[in-house]
Amino acid sequence: MERNVHSFRVIIKKGYSPCLYSYDETKIPVGVFEARLDFKTWSKRIIAINCYFTKIDTGEKFVVTVYCNYTTGKYTLADGAVDFSICPLNENYKINIGRNSKGKSVLISAETRALLSVAK
């Protein structure tokens, strides 16, 4: 599968509006819920991917960051279930967001519909 992460400039040219998504830690929802992954951009300052999600039940739009796993070289969380550099866009994911000791939002886990179907 091919990478589908783009620069901020390309995302704007494609018609996306990153300004509609909250980076504010107090506005990013916490807990386990379903969200659609709308688009992804490369982070400018760190080796990471910014993931732009819309929470399904409320329509809240927010951004969470997935860092490169230096052991594998992939953009995965601890469980390695989803590689965010190639995972599909415009699909729903069951995600779990928490806060670290500094109050920053942290994506703890993510599952695609395909993984959820296999688990049932």
Backbone as ProteinMPNN parsed JSONL, in Angstrom:
{"seq_chain_A": "MERNVHSFRVIIKKGYSPCLYSYDETKIPVGVFEARLDFKTWSKRIIAINCYFTKIDTGEKFVVTVYCNYTTGKYTLADGAVDFSICPLNENYKINIGRNSKGKSVLISAETRALLSVAK", "coords_chain_A": {"N_chain_A": [[0.849, -1.18, 0.0], [0.454, 2.26, -0.666], [1.942, 5.257, 0.631], [-0.121, 7.759, 2.082], [0.1, 10.276, 3.14], [0.441, 13.738, 3.3], [2.066, 16.904, 2.563], [1.417, 19.976, 4.304], [0.871, 22.029, 2.519], [0.057, 20.64, 0.171], [-2.286, 19.426, 1.108], [-3.926, 21.669, 1.518], [-4.149, 22.545, -1.143], [-5.623, 20.424, -2.131], [-8.066, 20.975, -1.144], [-8.776, 20.617, 1.526], [-9.484, 21.726, 4.904], [-7.569, 22.443, 7.308], [-7.743, 24.289, 9.398], [-10.196, 23.99, 10.568], [-10.001, 22.041, 12.437], [-9.317, 21.146, 15.773], [-6.465, 21.891, 17.698], [-6.259, 22.375, 20.269], [-5.707, 21.248, 23.43], [-7.654, 21.069, 25.435], [-9.975, 20.794, 24.03], [-9.863, 18.481, 22.611], [-11.335, 15.386, 22.388], [-11.482, 12.834, 24.954], [-11.02, 9.378, 25.688], [-12.618, 6.278, 24.631], [-13.807, 5.925, 21.423], [-15.593, 6.179, 18.251], [-14.189, 7.41, 15.281], [-13.726, 9.27, 12.261], [-11.051, 9.168, 10.017], [-9.946, 11.833, 8.415], [-7.861, 13.174, 6.933], [-4.234, 13.313, 6.573], [-1.17, 14.811, 7.631], [2.336, 15.475, 7.237], [4.321, 16.172, 10.038], [5.847, 19.281, 10.781], [7.96, 19.882, 12.526], [8.831, 17.631, 13.915], [9.496, 14.072, 13.69], [6.837, 12.778, 12.667], [3.29, 12.123, 12.204], [0.482, 14.082, 11.646], [-2.788, 13.496, 12.441], [-5.99, 14.003, 11.277], [-9.043, 13.938, 12.599], [-12.608, 13.257, 12.737], [-14.999, 13.117, 15.154], [-17.445, 10.679, 15.311], [-20.071, 10.635, 16.594], [-20.486, 13.264, 17.517], [-19.415, 15.095, 15.736], [-17.202, 16.592, 16.283], [-14.064, 18.018, 15.445], [-10.664, 17.275, 15.352], [-7.106, 17.13, 16.023], [-4.6, 14.677, 16.302], [-1.355, 13.422, 17.082], [0.838, 11.054, 15.655], [3.704, 9.366, 16.367], [6.879, 8.423, 14.942], [7.844, 5.072, 15.24], [10.776, 4.24, 16.374], [12.059, 1.799, 16.538], [10.854, 0.114, 14.648], [10.602, 1.763, 12.47], [8.191, 2.543, 11.532], [5.008, 4.255, 11.507], [3.373, 3.673, 13.952], [1.285, 2.749, 16.761], [1.786, 1.522, 20.124], [0.763, -1.136, 20.004], [1.018, -1.721, 17.327], [-0.945, -2.194, 15.413], [-2.092, -0.481, 13.461], [-0.668, 1.157, 10.769], [-0.018, 4.349, 10.384], [1.064, 5.72, 8.243], [0.197, 4.559, 5.943], [-2.443, 3.8, 6.275], [-5.999, 3.641, 5.509], [-7.881, 6.525, 4.402], [-10.836, 8.472, 5.205], [-12.278, 6.538, 6.545], [-13.809, 4.83, 9.294], [-12.487, 4.617, 12.561], [-11.921, 2.926, 15.602], [-10.918, 4.577, 18.287], [-8.704, 5.355, 21.024], [-8.126, 7.901, 23.153], [-5.993, 9.496, 25.39], [-4.493, 11.357, 28.112], [-1.222, 12.574, 28.691], [1.288, 12.949, 31.325], [1.821, 15.642, 31.165], [-0.487, 16.714, 30.308], [-1.008, 16.588, 27.623], [-2.637, 15.449, 24.656], [-2.834, 12.019, 23.808], [-2.7, 9.477, 21.498], [-3.739, 6.394, 22.197], [-4.649, 3.873, 21.322], [-5.761, 2.363, 18.242], [-8.104, 1.064, 15.971], [-9.014, -0.374, 12.899], [-11.998, -0.761, 10.888], [-11.789, -3.227, 9.614], [-10.122, -4.68, 11.352], [-11.789, -4.685, 13.566], [-13.918, -6.248, 12.631], [-12.715, -8.761, 12.342], [-12.175, -9.365, 14.974], [-14.672, -9.93, 16.035]], "CA_chain_A": [[0.0, 0.0, 0.0], [1.225, 3.481, -0.828], [1.737, 6.288, 1.662], [-1.133, 8.765, 1.745], [0.332, 11.424, 4.013], [0.893, 14.82, 2.433], [2.498, 18.141, 3.204], [0.341, 20.916, 4.601], [0.595, 22.763, 1.272], [-0.711, 19.756, -0.715], [-3.612, 19.259, 1.708], [-4.672, 22.904, 1.217], [-4.45, 22.51, -2.582], [-6.641, 19.397, -2.357], [-9.343, 21.503, -0.676], [-9.04, 20.37, 2.943], [-9.407, 22.915, 5.757], [-7.011, 22.087, 8.614], [-8.107, 25.273, 10.422], [-11.445, 23.568, 11.201], [-9.673, 20.985, 13.394], [-8.753, 21.701, 16.994], [-5.198, 21.456, 18.287], [-6.397, 22.757, 21.677], [-5.78, 20.041, 24.274], [-8.894, 21.047, 26.215], [-11.09, 20.51, 23.131], [-9.693, 17.161, 22.011], [-12.059, 14.431, 23.247], [-10.714, 11.778, 25.622], [-11.769, 8.139, 25.883], [-12.726, 5.348, 23.507], [-14.935, 6.293, 20.57], [-15.401, 6.005, 16.826], [-13.87, 8.657, 14.589], [-13.318, 9.128, 10.862], [-9.764, 9.774, 9.684], [-10.221, 12.644, 7.229], [-6.619, 13.336, 6.178], [-3.018, 13.257, 7.386], [-0.059, 15.636, 7.158], [3.622, 15.3, 7.902], [4.62, 17.214, 11.01], [6.966, 20.122, 10.323], [9.064, 20.017, 13.487], [9.253, 16.347, 14.466], [9.232, 12.943, 12.804], [5.508, 12.354, 13.097], [2.159, 12.365, 11.317], [-0.684, 14.7, 12.268], [-3.993, 12.825, 11.961], [-7.146, 14.87, 11.405], [-10.193, 13.081, 12.836], [-13.922, 13.78, 13.087], [-15.701, 12.197, 16.046], [-18.677, 10.298, 14.617], [-21.334, 10.981, 17.264], [-20.645, 14.691, 17.815], [-18.901, 15.935, 14.658], [-16.012, 17.343, 16.719], [-12.897, 17.845, 14.589], [-9.463, 17.45, 16.176], [-5.839, 16.599, 15.499], [-3.699, 13.973, 17.197], [-0.082, 13.134, 16.436], [1.401, 9.704, 15.767], [5.153, 9.481, 16.222], [7.58, 7.306, 14.328], [8.378, 4.059, 16.136], [12.162, 4.145, 15.905], [12.448, 0.391, 16.471], [10.361, -0.473, 13.398], [10.615, 2.75, 11.395], [6.819, 2.748, 11.082], [4.198, 5.198, 12.279], [2.392, 2.836, 14.638], [1.187, 2.875, 18.21], [2.473, 0.42, 20.819], [0.306, -2.452, 19.547], [1.428, -1.888, 15.941], [-2.07, -2.647, 14.596], [-2.356, 0.43, 12.349], [0.458, 1.973, 10.308], [-0.66, 5.59, 9.968], [1.616, 6.255, 7.001], [-0.489, 3.938, 4.808], [-3.819, 3.399, 6.595], [-6.981, 4.314, 4.66], [-8.567, 7.759, 4.782], [-12.297, 8.473, 5.106], [-12.812, 5.336, 7.169], [-13.987, 4.964, 10.728], [-11.563, 3.912, 13.437], [-12.212, 2.951, 17.034], [-9.681, 5.109, 18.858], [-8.651, 5.644, 22.453], [-7.263, 9.056, 23.401], [-5.79, 9.822, 26.799], [-3.609, 12.502, 28.357], [0.016, 12.217, 29.389], [1.505, 13.675, 32.579], [1.863, 17.077, 30.876], [-1.807, 17.126, 29.849], [-1.073, 16.51, 26.16], [-3.419, 14.34, 24.118], [-2.029, 10.902, 23.324], [-3.465, 8.405, 20.877], [-3.313, 5.174, 22.882], [-4.9, 2.736, 20.443], [-6.615, 2.593, 17.079], [-8.474, -0.143, 15.238], [-9.815, -0.15, 11.705], [-13.191, -1.61, 10.775], [-11.343, -4.58, 9.242], [-9.666, -5.329, 12.581], [-12.951, -4.879, 14.43], [-14.683, -7.356, 12.076], [-11.992, -9.998, 12.631], [-12.28, -9.61, 16.416], [-16.04, -10.374, 16.394]], "C_chain_A": [[0.898, 1.248, 0.0], [0.929, 4.484, 0.291], [0.742, 7.324, 1.176], [-1.099, 9.922, 2.743], [0.921, 12.52, 3.133], [1.407, 16.003, 3.248], [1.269, 19.019, 3.425], [-0.09, 21.635, 3.323], [-0.268, 21.918, 0.32], [-2.129, 19.577, -0.199], [-4.488, 20.479, 1.405], [-5.08, 22.911, -0.258], [-5.532, 21.495, -2.907], [-8.007, 19.822, -1.81], [-9.695, 21.215, 0.772], [-8.857, 21.659, 3.743], [-8.885, 22.542, 7.141], [-7.415, 23.04, 9.732], [-9.417, 24.908, 11.128], [-11.223, 22.547, 12.319], [-8.932, 21.569, 14.585], [-7.429, 21.04, 17.376], [-5.221, 21.698, 19.799], [-6.628, 21.509, 22.525], [-7.09, 19.946, 25.049], [-10.115, 20.702, 25.353], [-10.98, 19.162, 22.43], [-10.362, 16.143, 22.925], [-11.145, 13.329, 23.778], [-11.616, 10.566, 25.793], [-11.747, 7.286, 24.634], [-13.972, 5.716, 22.708], [-14.585, 6.051, 19.113], [-15.175, 7.366, 16.183], [-13.43, 8.34, 13.162], [-11.98, 9.836, 10.659], [-9.93, 10.501, 8.356], [-9.001, 12.838, 6.338], [-5.452, 13.351, 7.138], [-1.958, 14.166, 6.774], [1.22, 15.252, 7.892], [3.814, 16.456, 8.868], [5.84, 17.998, 10.524], [8.183, 20.051, 11.241], [9.612, 18.697, 14.013], [8.947, 15.239, 13.461], [7.928, 12.303, 13.271], [4.486, 12.677, 12.02], [1.033, 12.981, 12.14], [-1.926, 14.092, 11.624], [-5.201, 13.687, 12.287], [-8.407, 13.998, 11.439], [-11.465, 13.894, 13.037], [-14.61, 12.731, 13.943], [-17.097, 11.948, 15.471], [-19.934, 10.812, 15.308], [-21.556, 12.47, 17.493], [-20.217, 15.623, 16.683], [-17.692, 16.772, 15.053], [-14.832, 17.0, 15.813], [-11.651, 18.159, 15.408], [-8.267, 16.772, 15.518], [-5.096, 15.875, 16.611], [-2.466, 13.559, 16.394], [0.338, 11.699, 16.701], [2.888, 9.822, 15.44], [5.738, 8.242, 15.557], [8.09, 6.366, 15.416], [9.795, 3.771, 15.644], [12.668, 2.711, 15.805], [12.067, -0.213, 15.122], [10.471, 0.471, 12.207], [9.229, 3.04, 10.846], [6.096, 3.711, 12.017], [3.035, 4.433, 12.913], [2.361, 3.184, 16.121], [1.843, 1.65, 18.823], [2.056, -0.954, 20.304], [0.647, -2.736, 18.086], [0.316, -2.279, 14.983], [-2.317, -1.78, 13.357], [-1.088, 1.207, 12.027], [-0.152, 3.239, 9.702], [-0.057, 6.21, 8.715], [0.889, 5.69, 5.779], [-1.95, 3.587, 5.073], [-4.819, 4.222, 5.778], [-7.555, 5.594, 5.274], [-10.075, 7.567, 4.622], [-12.909, 7.161, 5.574], [-12.925, 5.585, 8.658], [-13.001, 4.074, 11.475], [-12.115, 3.97, 14.851], [-10.907, 3.384, 17.686], [-9.83, 5.339, 20.358], [-7.647, 6.77, 22.64], [-7.202, 9.298, 24.903], [-4.94, 11.071, 26.918], [-2.358, 12.0, 29.07], [0.178, 13.085, 30.634], [1.569, 15.197, 32.394], [0.521, 17.602, 30.364], [-1.979, 17.109, 28.342], [-1.889, 15.295, 25.734], [-2.502, 13.289, 23.529], [-2.975, 9.863, 22.726], [-2.924, 7.093, 21.428], [-3.498, 3.946, 22.003], [-5.815, 3.152, 19.303], [-6.855, 1.265, 16.382], [-9.29, 0.252, 14.023], [-11.041, -1.037, 11.749], [-12.796, -3.048, 10.454], [-10.876, -5.343, 10.482], [-10.829, -5.598, 13.522], [-13.781, -6.063, 13.945], [-14.037, -8.698, 12.404], [-12.152, -10.365, 14.097], [-13.638, -10.17, 16.825], [-16.252, -11.837, 16.158]], "O_chain_A": [[1.969, 1.256, 0.606], [-0.182, 4.546, 0.817], [0.756, 7.719, 0.01], [-2.133, 10.465, 3.131], [1.801, 12.256, 2.314], [1.204, 16.082, 4.459], [0.223, 18.819, 2.806], [-1.283, 21.824, 3.082], [-1.219, 22.431, -0.27], [-3.077, 19.576, -0.985], [-5.663, 20.33, 1.071], [-6.219, 23.242, -0.588], [-6.285, 21.683, -3.862], [-8.995, 19.11, -1.991], [-10.8, 21.534, 1.21], [-8.157, 22.573, 3.307], [-9.679, 22.343, 8.061], [-7.429, 22.646, 10.898], [-9.717, 25.466, 12.184], [-12.15, 22.226, 13.062], [-8.029, 22.39, 14.424], [-7.293, 19.817, 17.376], [-4.314, 21.277, 20.517], [-7.624, 20.805, 22.354], [-7.582, 18.844, 25.292], [-11.17, 20.357, 25.885], [-11.905, 18.748, 21.732], [-10.009, 16.036, 24.099], [-10.167, 12.945, 23.135], [-12.82, 10.7, 26.015], [-10.974, 7.526, 23.706], [-15.067, 5.805, 23.264], [-13.438, 5.756, 18.776], [-15.863, 8.341, 16.489], [-12.845, 7.291, 12.892], [-11.806, 10.978, 11.085], [-10.043, 9.873, 7.304], [-9.093, 12.684, 5.12], [-5.632, 13.397, 8.355], [-1.857, 14.28, 5.552], [1.182, 14.767, 9.023], [3.499, 17.6, 8.539], [6.753, 17.429, 9.925], [9.317, 20.15, 10.774], [10.739, 18.649, 14.507], [8.217, 15.456, 12.494], [7.909, 11.424, 14.133], [4.766, 13.398, 11.063], [0.675, 12.467, 13.2], [-2.098, 14.163, 10.407], [-5.411, 14.06, 13.441], [-8.786, 13.399, 10.433], [-11.422, 15.054, 13.447], [-14.786, 11.59, 13.515], [-17.836, 12.89, 15.183], [-20.795, 11.384, 14.64], [-22.698, 12.902, 17.647], [-20.599, 16.793, 16.658], [-17.206, 17.574, 14.255], [-14.626, 15.839, 15.458], [-11.588, 19.189, 16.079], [-8.401, 15.964, 14.599], [-4.972, 16.387, 17.724], [-2.536, 13.371, 15.179], [0.213, 11.193, 17.816], [3.272, 10.311, 14.377], [5.159, 7.157, 15.609], [8.693, 6.807, 16.394], [9.98, 3.127, 14.611], [13.61, 2.439, 15.062], [12.845, -0.955, 14.522], [10.437, 0.028, 11.059], [9.092, 3.704, 9.818], [6.514, 3.946, 13.151], [1.888, 4.528, 12.478], [3.271, 3.818, 16.656], [2.402, 0.824, 18.102], [2.896, -1.846, 20.178], [0.572, -3.886, 17.653], [0.596, -2.661, 13.847], [-2.711, -2.299, 12.313], [-0.502, 1.842, 12.904], [-0.738, 3.189, 8.62], [-0.631, 7.154, 8.172], [0.956, 6.273, 4.697], [-2.633, 3.116, 4.164], [-4.532, 5.357, 5.399], [-7.692, 5.718, 6.491], [-10.527, 6.618, 3.981], [-13.939, 6.728, 5.057], [-12.232, 6.435, 9.216], [-12.722, 2.944, 11.076], [-12.714, 4.97, 15.244], [-9.913, 2.66, 17.647], [-10.935, 5.494, 20.878], [-6.465, 6.621, 22.327], [-8.223, 9.305, 25.592], [-4.699, 11.761, 25.928], [-2.422, 11.123, 29.931], [-0.71, 13.873, 30.958], [1.392, 15.949, 33.352], [0.396, 18.78, 30.027], [-2.999, 17.573, 27.834], [-1.837, 14.244, 26.373], [-1.526, 13.602, 22.847], [-3.929, 9.43, 23.373], [-1.781, 6.724, 21.156], [-2.624, 3.082, 21.938], [-6.538, 4.145, 19.384], [-5.946, 0.452, 16.223], [-10.161, 1.118, 14.109], [-11.116, -1.963, 12.557], [-13.406, -3.986, 10.967], [-11.198, -6.52, 10.645], [-10.856, -6.625, 14.2], [-14.302, -6.816, 14.767], [-14.734, -9.664, 12.71], [-12.254, -11.544, 14.433], [-13.744, -10.822, 17.863], [-17.341, -12.352, 16.41]]}, "name": "protein", "num_of_chains": 1, "seq": "MERNVHSFRVIIKKGYSPCLYSYDETKIPVGVFEARLDFKTWSKRIIAINCYFTKIDTGEKFVVTVYCNYTTGKYTLADGAVDFSICPLNENYKINIGRNSKGKSVLISAETRALLSVAK"}
